[in-house]
Amino acid sequence: MAANVIKKIMPMLDRILVQRAEPMATTEGGIVVPEDSRTKMMQGTVIAVGPGARSHQSDVHVPPLVKAGDRVLLPEYGGTRVKMEDDKEYILFRESDILAKYE
C-alpha cells in the first residue's frame, strides 16, 4: 500500500520528496535512548523527484542531480513536512536545499 501512496505524488519543478532516516532507539552498548533525547537525523532517502527547474537564461528544464533511491544529507531545518495516507512523514525540499548525495 505504501508504494501506491508514493506513486500518487509527483513533486513539481525542482522539488524532491525525502523520507528522513529514523534516529537510533538504542546505542551500540544497548542503552535505550529516550524519545526526547533522540537527535534529528540529517540524512534520508529520496522517494520522488520533480522534472527539474527552468534555466533563467534559456527557459529549458535543468534535470535534477538526484534520483529516487539516492541517499542524501539534509539541512537540520527547512523543507515542508507532508504526512501521507500510510501514516509516514515525508519532507519536500528544493534541490538547492539538499546538502550532498552519498553512497
C-alpha positions in Angstrom: 0.0 0.0 0.0 2.8 2.4 0.8 4.2 2.1 -2.7 0.8 3.0 -4.2 0.6 6.1 -2.0 4.0 7.3 -3.1 3.2 6.8 -6.8 0.4 9.4 -6.4 3.0 12.0 -5.5 4.9 13.8 -8.3 6.9 16.8 -7.0 6.8 19.9 -9.1 9.9 21.5 -10.8 13.0 21.2 -8.6 11.2 19.7 -5.5 12.4 16.4 -4.0 10.4 14.2 -1.7 12.6 12.7 1.0 12.0 10.2 3.8 14.2 11.2 6.8 16.1 8.3 8.4 14.9 7.2 11.8 17.1 8.0 14.8 18.6 5.1 16.7 16.5 3.9 19.6 19.4 2.2 21.4 23.1 2.9 21.5 25.8 0.3 20.4 26.2 -0.7 24.0 22.4 -1.4 24.3 21.3 1.7 26.3 17.8 2.8 25.3 17.7 6.4 24.3 14.5 8.3 25.4 12.4 9.7 22.6 13.0 13.3 23.9 16.8 12.9 23.7 17.0 11.5 20.2 18.6 13.9 17.7 17.0 14.6 14.4 18.7 12.6 11.6 20.3 14.7 8.9 20.1 12.0 6.3 17.4 10.5 4.3 16.3 8.6 1.1 14.9 10.3 -2.0 11.4 8.9 -2.7 10.3 11.0 -5.7 11.9 13.8 -7.8 10.3 16.5 -9.9 11.3 17.1 -13.6 13.8 19.9 -12.7 13.9 23.7 -12.6 13.9 26.0 -15.5 17.1 27.7 -16.5 16.9 31.5 -16.3 18.9 32.0 -19.5 17.4 29.5 -21.9 14.0 28.6 -20.4 14.9 24.9 -20.6 14.4 22.4 -17.8 17.6 21.5 -16.0 17.3 17.9 -14.8 17.9 17.3 -11.1 21.1 15.7 -9.9 19.4 13.2 -7.6 17.1 10.3 -8.4 14.7 8.1 -6.4 16.6 5.8 -4.1 19.6 8.1 -3.6 20.8 8.7 0.0 21.2 12.4 0.8 22.4 14.7 3.6 19.7 17.2 4.7 19.8 20.5 6.4 18.8 20.5 10.1 15.8 22.8 9.4 13.7 23.5 6.4 11.6 21.7 4.0 7.8 21.2 4.0 6.5 18.3 6.1 4.0 16.0 4.3 2.0 13.3 6.1 0.8 10.6 3.7 -2.0 8.0 3.9 0.5 5.4 5.1 1.0 7.5 8.3 4.6 8.2 7.5 6.1 11.6 7.4 8.0 12.8 4.3 9.7 16.2 3.6 9.7 18.2 0.4 12.9 20.1 -0.3 14.1 22.2 -3.2 17.0 20.6 -4.9 19.2 23.5 -3.8 18.5 22.7 -0.2 19.9 19.2 -0.4 23.5 19.4 1.1 25.0 16.3 -0.5 24.4 12.9 -2.1 26.3 9.9 -0.8 26.7 6.2 -1.3 
